[in-house]
């Protein structure tokens, strides 16, 4: 951390491979009214970060570089802007500020609206807390706000061992649902440990041949083929939620013809949702699996790990 009003951050001046992520020094942000300045203790790394760095993902929203990617933050409030009543300097907070606009989490400081944060879950370190916001809010908003999952419902989670998937499994179980999940066989012990009732190795058997009577499909893969095949698992009136990239229009038409529902989804900043995630984490019902923790300077390696598609859980950076 610099003491002259600047900070270190990982910036990219063009979209491209992981190597475009470089350490730079830039002006430290200042909170305007209703904002807090947070000293970042840990920043979660998500697939949307890597997609955006490559020029897809949220790149069309952010526009031309230079930009600082990253949205998952856990840290300490350094200063508050006029009108902030939720937090005071020294408070430990976590959140997913400003998404899908630039938050700049791969940095030593972030300034953002105070209500895009919540008090860090008690008992969790900053690394664990930083792994929760974007993935956890995605799962919460899909399952609770969009699908209304509750006791007796059957949920199918694709890519159930991934960053969003493993949290979606736990949230669905905490709400009394039965959960099926797709992942390679090597990850089935992990899936059972976090509560999956029916793990399915998608590399060995067509999942639609063995999974039936599903109320909600949480599609974290995003291909038309996976979505089309998922329709066969749904009960009449069941819901397919397409998280990365929405739902293929042809699949949506097929679903409507079959009396099934589909919807696209994108996560939003959500103070109330963060409070609920913290409550689940503090009760022991929600635990983030940490795949790796790397220093901020190794952000390119963090993206390579994500793009290998072999990680279980979350990768986190520490400034």
N, C-alpha and C positions, 0 to 999 in steps of 0.2 A: 504494500500500500504506500502510495506517495503522500507526502505531507504538504504539497504545494498546490492543492486544488485539482490535482490530476489523479488518474487511476489507471491500473492495467486492465485491459480487456482483450478478448479474442475477437478480431474483426476480419471481415472478408471484403476485398475490394473488387471481386468478380465472383460470379457463381461458377462452381466447378467441383473438382474432387476434394477430398479432405485437406489436401495440402494448401488450399486457398485460405484456410483458417490460420491466422498469424497473430502473435502477441503484439499489442500496440499500446501506446499511452495516449489517453484522451482526457478531456475535461470531465471532472466529476459532476454528475447531475445535481441539480438543486430542486428541492420539492417546491412546487407551487401550491397555492391554497387547495386543501383537501388531500394533498399527497403526503407520503412519508418517504424519507430517504432511508434505505435499508443497506446495511453493510452485509454483503453476501458471504455467508459461511460455507454454503454448498449450493450447487446448481445441478438439477437433474438434466439428463440428456434424453431426448425423445426422438422417435423416428421422424417426426415432422421437422425437427431441427436439421437432420441430415438431408431430407428431401428438399427443404428450403435452401440449404447451402448449395445443393446441386442445381437449383434453378426451378424446381417445381414446388410442391408443398404450398407455403404461404408467400413464396417469392413474388407472385403477381400483386399481392396486397402491399408488400414492403417496398416494391419498386427497385430502382437502380441502387446498387451498392455505392459507398460502403455501408455496411450494416453490422450489427452485433446480434447474433441469434441467441436463442434460449429464452424459456419462459418459466421454468421451475426454479423457485427461490426459497431458501431457508436462511434466515439471518437475524440480525439485531437492528432494531430501529435506532438510527443515528440522529435523526432530526425529523420534526413534523412541521407541515405547512399550516397556515391559518385555517382554523375551522375543524381540525382533526380532533376527535374526542375518543376514538377507540383505543389509541395507543399513545405511549409516551417514550421518549428516548430510553434505551436499555431493554425494552420489551423484545422478547424473542417471537418472531412471526414466521409464517410460511405462506406461500401463495403462488398464483399463476397470473401475474399482472398483465393487463393490456392486450392479451391474445384476442385477435390475430395480428394486432399492430406490434411494432417493435417494443420489446421490453428490455432486451440487452442483458439477459441473465448471466452470460459468460463474461462476467466482469466483477470488479471488487465492490461496486455499488450499483444500486438500482433505485430510481425514483418512480413512484406510481401511485395511483389512488389508494387511499388507506383501506377502502372496502374491497379491494382486490386481494387482501391478506386476511389471515386470522391468527389467533394465538397458536404457536407451535404446540403440537400434541405433547402433553406432559409425559416424560419418560423416554421420549425419542430424541436421539441426537440430530444434529443438523443434516447429516448425510441421509438418515432414514426419512426425515421430514421432507427433504428436497426431492425425494423420489416419488412423493405422493401427489402433488397438486394436479398436474395436467392429466396424468393417467388415471388418478383416482376420481377427479371430477368428470372425466369422460365416462368412466364406468358408472358413477353415481347418476349423472344426468341421463344417460341412456336407460339404465335399469329402473330408476325411481321416478324421475320427472317425465320421461318419454313413455316408458312401457308400464309403469305402475306395478312392478314385480312385487309379489307378496307370497305368503304361505301357499303351498300347493302348486305353484306355477313351475313349469319346466323350462329352463333356459339352456340354450346351446351357445357356447362361447368358442368361436374359432380363434386359433392361435392363443390357446388358454394359458400357455406358460410365458407369454410375452409380457411386456411392461404394463399394458392396459389389461390384457387378458387375465393375469393372475390376480389383479385387484378386483376385476369384475366377478370372478369366481367367488371370492370371499364376500363381496357385498351381496351377491345373490343368495349365498348360503346364510348370511346374517339376517336376511329378510325372509328366510324360511323356504326358499325355492330348492327344487331339485336341479342339479347342474350336470350337463354333459359338456365335454370339452375335447377339442381336437389338438393333437400335438404328436410329435414323433414318439416312438415307444420308449426311447431313452428318458423322456421327461414324464412318464406316467407315474412314477413313484412320487415325484414332486406334486403332480396334479392331485393325487389321492391325499397327500399330506395337507394341501390347502382346501380340500373339501369336494373335489370333483367326484360325483357318483358314478359317472360312466366316461372314462377316458377312451378315446378312439384314436388309433394310429392311422392318420389319413394317408400315409405312404403304403399301408398294407391292405386296406379295405376301403371301398367307397363309404364315406361316413353316412350318406343318405340311405345305405342299405341296412344300417344297424341302429340308427337313431330315429325315434318316432315320437309323435304326440308332443311336439315342442310348442310352447306358447310364444317364446321370444328367441330369435336368433340374433346374437351380437356378432356381426361380421367385421372382423379386424383384418381380413385378408384383402378384400376389395376387388376381386376379379369377377367378371360376369359369370364364369363357370362355377365358382364357389357359390355365388348368389343363386344361380339357377338351380343348382343341386340342393341348396338349402331349402328351397320351397317345398321339396318333397318331404322334409322332416316336420313341417308345420301342421298344426291342427287347423281346422276351419276357423277363419278369423284371426289366425296367428300373425305375428309381426316380425318382419325382417328389418333390422336397423343397419344401414350401411355407413360405417364410420369413416374409413379412408376413401374419399372421393365420391361418396353417396351411393346411390343404387343405379345400376345400368338401366336406361329407359326401357329396353326390351324386356328385361326381367320384371320391372315394375308393371308393365302391361300384362305379362303372363300371370303375375301374382293377382292382379285385379280380376282377371278372367276366372281365376280359381277361388275367388272369395278370400284372398289373403291381402294383408296390408304391408306396405313398405314405406320407409322414410329415410331420407338422408339425415346426417347429424354432424354438427361441429360444436366442440366444447366452448363454453363461455366462462369468463371470470365469475366467481360465485362465492361470496362470503359465507352465505348460509350453508352451501355445500361443503366448504372447507371445515366449518364447525362440525358438521355431521361426520366427516371423515376423521376429524380429530377425536370425536367421541368413540367411534369404532376402534381407532388405533389404541386409545387409552384403555378400552375394555379388553383388548387382546383379540378382537374379532377381525382385525385388519392389520396385516404385516406386509411390508414391502420387501421383496426379495432383492438383494443387492448383488448384481453380477460383478461389478468392479468399481473401484474408486480411484480416480486419476487426478493428478494436479492440473490446474487450469491450462498450463502450457501444453499439456498433452491432449487438448481437444481434438486434433486430427485423429489420434489413435482411438479416442472414444467413438468417433464417427465410423472409423473402420470396424470397430467391434460391432456396432449396431448393424452395419451393412453386411456383416458376415452372416446375419440371421441365425446365429448359433447361441446368442446370449439368453439366459433365463433370468428374467427380472430386469432391473434397472442399472444403468451406468450413471455415475455421479462424478462431477468435477468439484474440486475444492481449491479456491483461490489461495 
